[in-house]
Amino acid sequence: MLKLSFLNIIREFFLIGIFLLFFSCPGLTNEEQISYDTDADGFTDLHEFYENGHLIKLEIDLDKDGIMDIFQYYRNDHLMRVESCYQLDSSKGSGTINWWKYFENDLPVLEKRDQNDDGKVDWLLHYKNGKKFKIEADTNFDGKMDRWEYLRDDAVIRLELDEDGDGKPEIIKKLKSNLPTGPILLKTDPSGAFIWINNKLTGQTPMVIKLPSGSHTINFRMEGYKEMAYVIKLQENQSYTFDYKLRADSKKMKSQKPDDDEQTGIDTNADGMEDVFEYRVNGILTGVEKDADFNKKIDRWEYFFDNKLIGVVIDNNFDGIGDEWWFFKNDQKVRVEKDENFDGIIETIID
C-alpha cells in the first residue's frame, strides 16, 4: 500500500510538471503580454495583453511620462470599454481614471467623465445608434445633474437648465433645427377664430406669424362653428397666405346678429389716438389689442375665453409678428415662450 501510494504521488507530480512546462513555454501560453517602445526613446509606452491568442487589453502611455494613462478592454476581439486618466484640457495625464467610454456591437453607447477629479461622475454623454444623443452635466459639482443638452447631428437642438437644484429643469431652450419661413398670414371667414398651432394657442385670425420649415398642424376654433384642422407643409424663406372659410355648427350656434359683435377703441394716454381695442361677442370680451409703446403699432394681443385671460402675444421688435407668448390657467401665468432671435423659432421656454 505504501509503495502504491508513493507511485501515485510521483505520478501526480509528474503530471503537474508536464502541465507547468507546457503552459510556460513561449508561444504556448494562455495569457501573454507584449510590450513596445513605440518611439524608441528607451522607455516602454505600450502593453498588449492576450488571452488564448485574442487581444483583451491595451495600456498606453500617451504623454511619455512612464505611467500608463489610457486603457482599452476587448472581448471577442471587439472593443468594450476605454478608460483614461488623461486630462481633457491638458497634454498631461492626471494619474487618476477620470474618463470612460463604453461600446456595444462596435458602437459607442455611453461616455462618463469626472471633470474635477473628485471621484464622482459629473458628465454623461449618451449615444443612440452610435450617434451623440444627450449630454447630462453637473456644472456646480454638487452631485446633481443640472444641465441637459439634446443633440442632432452633433448640434444642440434643445437645452434644459435646473437653476434651483431640485433636479428638474425650469428653463428649456429649443435651438435652431429648421430654418424659418417668411411671414405667414392666417385668415378665416368669419375672422376672430382662435388659432392653435401644434396644440399651442397662438392667437386669433387674422394673424401674421413665422414658423420653422416643415409640417405643422393648425386648428381653428370659434364659438358656433365647427373646429377646422389642417396640416401645412412649409419651405424655408417662403411666404404663405392661408384663408379658410369656417362652417357653422347648428348644434352650437347661438342666436346672434352681426351687430352683436362689438369693437371699442380707447385712448389711454389722451393723445387723440386710440391705442387699445377691445373685442366682444354678445357682450363677452374675447380679445384686446394694445399699442403698449404708443408708437401707432399694435404690439400686444390678449385673448379671453369665458371672461378669463388665456393667452398674451407680444411683438417685441415691432415687426407686426408676435415673438413672445404667455399662457394662463385660472388667471395665473403658467408658461412663457420666447423667440429671442426674431427668426420664427422658439428659443426659450419657461414653465
C-alpha positions in Angstrom: 0.0 0.0 0.0 2.8 2.4 0.9 4.6 1.6 -2.4 1.4 2.2 -4.4 0.8 5.5 -2.6 4.3 6.6 -3.3 3.9 5.8 -7.0 0.7 7.7 -7.1 2.4 10.7 -5.6 5.3 10.5 -8.1 2.7 10.3 -11.0 0.8 13.3 -9.7 4.0 15.4 -9.5 5.0 14.3 -13.0 1.6 15.3 -14.4 1.8 18.7 -12.7 5.3 19.2 -14.0 4.3 18.4 -17.6 1.3 20.9 -17.2 3.5 23.7 -15.9 6.2 23.0 -18.5 3.7 23.0 -21.3 1.9 26.3 -20.3 5.2 28.1 -19.6 6.7 27.6 -23.0 6.9 30.7 -25.2 4.1 30.6 -27.8 2.0 28.1 -25.8 0.7 30.3 -23.0 -2.9 31.1 -22.4 -2.0 34.6 -21.3 0.6 36.8 -22.9 1.9 40.3 -22.5 3.8 42.1 -25.2 5.5 45.5 -24.5 6.7 48.1 -27.0 8.8 51.2 -27.1 6.9 52.9 -30.0 9.1 56.0 -30.2 12.5 54.3 -29.5 13.3 56.5 -26.5 14.3 53.6 -24.3 11.0 53.6 -22.3 8.1 51.2 -22.8 4.9 53.1 -23.7 2.5 50.3 -24.9 1.5 47.0 -23.4 -0.7 44.4 -25.2 -2.4 41.6 -23.3 -3.6 38.5 -24.9 -5.7 35.5 -23.8 -5.9 32.4 -25.9 -4.5 34.4 -28.8 -7.1 37.2 -28.5 -6.4 40.8 -27.5 -8.1 41.6 -24.2 -6.4 44.8 -23.1 -4.2 47.7 -24.3 -2.3 50.0 -22.0 -0.9 53.2 -23.5 1.4 55.9 -22.0 0.3 58.8 -24.1 2.3 61.6 -22.6 5.5 59.5 -22.3 5.9 60.0 -18.5 6.4 56.3 -17.7 2.8 56.0 -16.4 0.1 54.3 -18.4 -2.9 56.6 -18.8 -5.1 55.0 -21.4 -6.6 51.5 -21.0 -8.7 49.7 -23.7 -10.6 46.5 -22.9 -11.7 43.9 -25.5 -14.0 40.9 -25.6 -14.2 38.5 -28.5 -11.9 40.9 -30.5 -14.4 43.8 -30.0 -13.7 47.0 -28.1 -15.9 47.1 -25.0 -14.5 49.9 -22.8 -11.9 52.7 -22.8 -10.6 54.3 -19.6 -8.3 57.2 -19.3 -6.6 59.4 -16.7 -5.7 61.9 -19.4 -6.8 65.4 -18.6 -9.3 66.7 -21.2 -7.8 70.2 -21.4 -4.1 69.3 -20.9 -1.4 67.3 -22.6 -0.6 65.7 -19.2 -2.1 62.7 -17.6 -3.8 63.3 -14.2 -2.9 59.9 -12.7 -6.5 59.1 -11.8 -9.1 57.5 -14.1 -11.5 60.3 -15.0 -13.0 59.3 -18.4 -14.8 56.2 -19.5 -16.4 55.2 -22.8 -18.5 52.1 -23.4 -19.2 50.2 -26.6 -21.8 47.7 -27.8 -21.5 46.0 -31.2 -18.6 48.3 -32.0 -20.7 51.4 -31.5 -20.4 53.8 -28.6 -23.3 53.9 -26.1 -22.1 56.0 -23.2 -19.3 58.3 -22.1 -18.6 59.4 -18.5 -16.3 62.0 -17.1 -15.1 63.2 -13.7 -14.1 66.7 -14.7 -12.8 67.9 -11.4 -11.1 64.7 -10.3 -13.2 64.3 -7.1 -14.0 60.7 -7.8 -17.6 61.4 -8.9 -19.0 61.3 -12.4 -20.3 64.8 -13.3 -20.7 64.5 -17.1 -22.5 61.9 -19.2 -22.8 61.6 -23.0 -25.5 59.2 -24.3 -25.4 57.7 -27.8 -28.3 56.3 -29.9 -27.4 54.1 -32.8 -23.8 55.3 -32.4 -24.7 59.0 -32.7 -24.5 61.5 -29.9 -27.9 62.0 -28.4 -27.9 63.6 -25.0 -25.4 65.3 -22.6 -26.0 65.5 -18.8 -23.8 67.7 -16.7 -23.3 68.6 -13.0 -22.0 72.1 -13.6 -21.5 73.1 -10.0 -20.2 69.7 -8.8 -22.9 69.2 -6.1 -23.7 65.6 -7.1 -26.9 66.6 -9.1 -27.2 66.9 -12.9 -28.4 70.4 -13.7 -27.8 70.8 -17.4 -29.2 68.6 -20.2 -28.4 69.1 -23.9 -30.1 67.1 -26.7 -28.2 66.8 -29.9 -28.9 66.1 -33.6 -26.0 65.6 -36.0 -23.7 66.8 -33.2 -25.6 70.1 -32.9 -27.5 71.1 -29.7 -31.3 71.4 -30.6 -32.6 71.6 -27.0 -31.2 72.9 -23.8 -32.6 72.3 -20.3 -31.4 74.0 -17.1 -32.1 73.4 -13.5 -31.5 76.6 -11.6 -32.9 75.8 -8.1 -31.2 72.4 -7.6 -34.4 70.3 -7.5 -33.2 68.0 -10.3 -35.9 69.3 -12.7 -35.4 71.9 -15.5 -37.0 75.3 -15.1 -35.7 76.7 -18.3 -36.0 75.0 -21.6 -34.5 76.4 -24.8 -35.3 74.9 -28.2 -32.4 75.8 -30.5 -32.5 76.1 -34.3 -33.2 72.8 -36.1 -35.1 74.0 -39.1 -34.7 77.3 -41.0 -37.6 79.7 -40.6 -40.2 80.5 -43.3 -41.1 84.0 -44.4 -44.3 85.7 -43.0 -47.4 83.5 -42.9 -50.8 85.2 -43.0 -53.6 83.1 -41.4 -57.2 84.3 -42.2 -60.7 82.9 -41.6 -64.2 83.8 -42.7 -65.5 85.0 -40.3 -62.4 86.4 -38.6 -61.8 86.1 -34.9 -61.2 82.3 -34.7 -58.7 81.1 -32.2 -55.5 79.6 -33.8 -53.8 76.6 -32.3 -50.5 75.6 -34.0 -49.1 72.2 -33.0 -51.5 72.1 -30.0 -50.4 75.5 -28.8 -52.7 78.6 -28.6 -51.1 81.1 -30.9 -53.6 83.9 -31.5 -56.7 84.9 -33.4 -57.4 85.4 -37.1 -56.3 87.3 -39.0 -52.7 86.9 -37.8 -49.2 87.1 -39.3 -46.6 84.6 -37.8 -43.4 82.9 -38.7 -42.8 79.2 -38.2 -39.9 76.8 -38.8 -39.9 75.0 -42.1 -41.6 71.6 -42.1 -45.0 70.2 -41.3 -47.4 71.9 -38.8 -50.9 71.2 -37.6 -53.2 74.2 -37.4 -56.6 74.2 -35.7 -59.2 77.0 -35.9 -61.8 77.2 -33.1 -64.6 79.6 -32.9 -67.9 79.6 -30.9 -70.8 78.5 -33.1 -68.5 77.0 -35.8 -67.0 73.5 -36.4 -63.4 73.2 -35.5 -61.2 73.0 -38.6 -57.9 71.2 -38.6 -55.2 71.4 -41.4 -51.7 70.1 -41.9 -49.5 72.6 -43.7 -46.0 72.0 -45.2 -43.7 75.0 -45.3 -40.5 75.7 -47.1 -37.7 77.9 -45.7 -37.7 81.5 -46.6 -41.1 81.2 -48.3 -44.1 83.4 -47.6 -47.6 82.0 -47.4 -51.3 83.1 -47.1 -53.9 80.6 -45.8 -57.5 81.7 -46.0 -60.1 79.3 -44.6 -63.9 79.5 -44.5 -65.4 78.2 -41.3 -68.5 76.1 -41.3 -71.4 76.9 -39.0 -72.3 74.3 -36.4 -76.0 74.3 -36.0 -75.8 72.4 -32.7 -73.5 75.1 -31.2 -74.7 78.2 -33.0 -76.1 80.8 -30.7 -78.7 83.3 -31.9 -76.7 86.4 -32.6 -76.9 89.3 -35.0 -74.0 90.9 -36.8 -74.3 93.9 -34.7 -73.8 91.8 -31.6 -70.1 91.9 -32.4 -68.6 94.9 -30.8 -65.3 96.7 -31.1 -64.3 99.5 -28.8 -61.3 101.9 -29.2 -59.8 103.6 -26.1 -57.3 106.4 -26.0 -55.4 105.6 -22.8 -52.8 108.4 -22.9 -55.1 111.2 -24.1 -53.0 111.9 -27.3 -56.0 111.8 -29.5 -55.1 108.3 -30.9 -56.8 105.1 -29.9 -54.3 102.7 -28.5 -56.4 99.9 -27.0 -59.1 98.0 -28.9 -61.5 95.6 -27.1 -63.5 93.0 -29.0 -66.7 91.5 -27.7 -69.2 88.9 -28.9 -72.7 89.2 -27.4 -71.2 91.5 -24.8 -68.5 88.9 -23.8 -64.9 90.1 -24.0 -62.9 87.9 -26.4 -59.8 89.9 -27.2 -57.8 93.1 -26.6 -55.2 94.7 -28.9 -52.8 97.2 -27.5 -50.3 99.8 -28.7 -48.4 99.4 -25.5 -45.5 101.6 -26.6 -47.7 104.3 -28.2 -45.8 104.0 -31.5 -49.0 103.6 -33.5 -48.4 99.9 -34.0 -50.3 97.1 -32.2 -47.7 95.2 -30.3 -49.7 93.2 -27.7 -52.7 90.9 -28.1 -54.7 89.5 -25.2 -57.2 86.6 -25.6 -60.1 85.7 -23.3 -62.4 82.7 -23.0 -65.3 82.7 -20.7 -64.2 86.1 -19.5 -60.8 84.6 -18.4 -57.4 85.6 -19.8 -55.9 82.6 -21.6 -53.1 84.0 -23.6 -51.0 87.0 -24.4 -48.8 87.6 -27.5 -46.2 90.3 -27.6 -44.3 91.8 -30.5 -41.0 93.0 -29.0 -39.3 94.2 -32.2 -42.4 95.9 -33.7 -42.4 94.0 -36.9 -46.1 93.1 -36.6 -45.3 89.5 -35.7 -45.6 88.0 -32.2 -42.3 86.7 -30.7 -43.3 86.2 -27.0 -46.2 84.1 -25.7 -47.7 83.9 -22.3 -50.2 81.2 -21.3 -52.6 81.4 -18.4 -54.7 78.9 -16.5 -57.3 80.2 -13.9 -55.9 83.7 -14.5 -52.4 82.5 -13.5 -49.4 82.6 -15.9 -48.2 79.1 -16.3 -45.9 79.2 -19.3 -43.8 81.6 -21.3 -42.3 81.0 -24.7 -39.9 83.4 -26.5 -38.5 83.8 -30.0 -35.4 85.8 -28.8 -33.7 85.9 -32.2 -36.9 87.0 -34.0 -36.4 84.2 -36.5 -39.7 82.4 -36.0 -38.2 79.7 -33.8 -38.9 79.4 -30.1 -35.6 79.5 -28.3 -36.7 79.8 -24.6 -39.5 78.1 -22.7 -40.1 78.9 -19.0 -42.7 76.8 -17.1 
